[in-house]
Amino acid sequence: FANCNAKVEDLKEELKVRQNELKNLEEAGDEIELMDEDTQIPFLIGEVFVSHELPRTQELLAEAKEKKKQEIENIQKLSKEIQEKMSDLKAHLYGRFGSNIYLENDE
């Protein structure tokens, strides 16, 4: 149970990071819309910045946002699966140990 609980907490932190990254991508998309069409805009690919014109940069941002949304969805799905497993385990442990065991989160 403790391992599952720790994993859920790790996933919550990872989810916050991914949501912040998605927010940053959305803000970047809003900012580049104000730029001229022929402006070269640096875009991070791996560890290198590559300059592209506005339409290509917007395409890359859209792809990055979709990828980030998929990552967020996968994290949420995994977290839900673990929480369901924890609920089953909690019911089993309370059935076995009764009030002699405390399994509630401090949230």
The 8 nearest C-alpha neighbors of each residue, nearest first, counted from 0:
[[1, 3, 2, 4, 85, 88, 89, 102],
 [0, 2, 4, 3, 5, 6, 102, 85],
 [3, 1, 5, 0, 4, 6, 7, 85],
 [4, 2, 6, 0, 5, 1, 7, 81],
 [3, 5, 1, 7, 6, 2, 0, 8],
 [6, 4, 8, 2, 3, 7, 1, 9],
 [5, 7, 3, 9, 8, 4, 10, 2],
 [8, 6, 10, 4, 9, 5, 78, 11],
 [7, 9, 11, 5, 10, 6, 4, 12],
 [10, 8, 6, 12, 7, 11, 13, 5],
 [9, 11, 13, 7, 12, 8, 14, 6],
 [12, 10, 14, 8, 9, 13, 7, 15],
 [11, 13, 15, 9, 14, 10, 16, 8],
 [14, 12, 10, 16, 15, 11, 9, 17],
 [13, 15, 11, 17, 12, 16, 10, 18],
 [14, 16, 18, 12, 13, 17, 19, 11],
 [15, 17, 13, 19, 14, 18, 20, 12],
 [16, 18, 20, 14, 19, 15, 21, 13],
 [19, 17, 21, 15, 20, 16, 14, 22],
 [18, 20, 22, 16, 17, 21, 15, 23],
 [19, 21, 17, 23, 18, 22, 16, 24],
 [22, 20, 18, 24, 23, 19, 67, 64],
 [21, 23, 19, 25, 20, 24, 18, 26],
 [24, 22, 20, 26, 21, 25, 27, 19],
 [23, 25, 27, 21, 22, 26, 28, 20],
 [26, 24, 28, 22, 27, 23, 21, 29],
 [25, 27, 29, 23, 28, 24, 22, 30],
 [28, 26, 24, 30, 29, 25, 23, 31],
 [29, 27, 25, 26, 31, 30, 24, 32],
 [28, 30, 26, 27, 32, 31, 25, 33],
 [29, 31, 27, 28, 32, 33, 26, 34],
 [32, 30, 33, 34, 28, 29, 27, 53],
 [33, 31, 29, 30, 34, 28, 53, 35],
 [32, 34, 31, 30, 35, 29, 28, 36],
 [35, 33, 31, 32, 36, 38, 30, 53],
 [34, 36, 38, 37, 33, 53, 32, 31],
 [37, 35, 53, 38, 34, 52, 54, 39],
 [36, 38, 35, 52, 39, 53, 34, 54],
 [39, 37, 35, 36, 52, 40, 53, 34],
 [38, 40, 52, 51, 50, 37, 41, 53],
 [39, 41, 50, 51, 52, 38, 42, 53],
 [42, 40, 50, 49, 48, 51, 39, 43],
 [43, 41, 48, 49, 50, 44, 40, 56],
 [42, 44, 48, 47, 45, 49, 46, 41],
 [45, 43, 47, 46, 48, 42, 49, 41],
 [46, 44, 47, 43, 48, 42, 49, 63],
 [45, 47, 44, 43, 48, 49, 42, 41],
 [48, 46, 44, 43, 45, 49, 42, 41],
 [47, 49, 43, 42, 41, 44, 50, 46],
 [50, 48, 41, 42, 43, 47, 51, 44],
 [51, 49, 41, 40, 39, 42, 48, 52],
 [52, 50, 39, 40, 56, 55, 41, 53],
 [51, 53, 39, 37, 38, 55, 54, 40],
 [52, 54, 56, 36, 55, 57, 38, 51],
 [55, 53, 57, 56, 52, 58, 36, 51],
 [56, 54, 58, 57, 53, 52, 51, 59],
 [57, 55, 59, 53, 58, 54, 51, 60],
 [56, 58, 60, 54, 55, 59, 53, 61],
 [59, 57, 55, 61, 56, 60, 62, 54],
 [58, 60, 56, 62, 57, 61, 63, 55],
 [61, 59, 63, 57, 62, 58, 64, 56],
 [60, 62, 64, 58, 59, 63, 57, 65],
 [63, 61, 59, 65, 60, 64, 66, 58],
 [62, 64, 60, 66, 61, 65, 67, 59],
 [65, 63, 67, 61, 66, 62, 60, 68],
 [66, 64, 68, 62, 67, 63, 69, 61],
 [65, 67, 63, 69, 64, 68, 62, 70],
 [66, 68, 70, 64, 69, 65, 63, 21],
 [69, 67, 65, 71, 70, 66, 64, 72],
 [68, 70, 72, 66, 67, 71, 73, 65],
 [69, 71, 67, 73, 68, 72, 74, 66],
 [72, 70, 68, 74, 69, 73, 75, 14],
 [71, 73, 69, 75, 70, 74, 76, 68],
 [74, 72, 76, 70, 75, 71, 77, 69],
 [75, 73, 71, 77, 76, 72, 78, 70],
 [76, 74, 78, 72, 73, 77, 79, 71],
 [75, 77, 73, 79, 74, 78, 72, 80],
 [78, 76, 80, 74, 79, 75, 73, 81],
 [77, 79, 75, 81, 76, 80, 7, 74],
 [78, 80, 82, 76, 77, 81, 75, 83],
 [81, 79, 77, 83, 78, 82, 76, 84],
 [80, 82, 84, 78, 83, 79, 85, 77],
 [81, 83, 85, 79, 84, 80, 78, 86],
 [84, 82, 86, 80, 85, 81, 79, 87],
 [83, 85, 81, 87, 82, 86, 88, 80],
 [84, 86, 82, 88, 83, 87, 89, 81],
 [87, 85, 89, 83, 88, 84, 82, 90],
 [88, 86, 84, 90, 89, 85, 91, 83],
 [87, 89, 85, 91, 86, 90, 92, 84],
 [88, 90, 86, 92, 91, 87, 85, 93],
 [91, 89, 87, 93, 88, 92, 94, 86],
 [90, 92, 94, 88, 89, 93, 95, 87],
 [93, 91, 95, 89, 94, 90, 96, 88],
 [94, 92, 97, 96, 90, 95, 91, 89],
 [95, 93, 91, 92, 97, 96, 90, 89],
 [94, 96, 92, 93, 97, 91, 90, 100],
 [97, 95, 93, 99, 92, 94, 100, 98],
 [98, 96, 93, 99, 94, 95, 100, 92],
 [97, 99, 100, 96, 93, 101, 94, 95],
 [98, 100, 97, 96, 101, 93, 95, 92],
 [99, 101, 98, 96, 102, 97, 93, 92],
 [102, 100, 103, 99, 98, 93, 104, 97],
 [103, 101, 100, 104, 89, 0, 93, 1],
 [102, 104, 101, 105, 106, 89, 100, 4],
 [105, 103, 106, 102, 4, 101, 8, 1],
 [104, 106, 103, 102, 101, 4, 8, 5],
 [105, 104, 103, 8, 102, 4, 11, 7]]
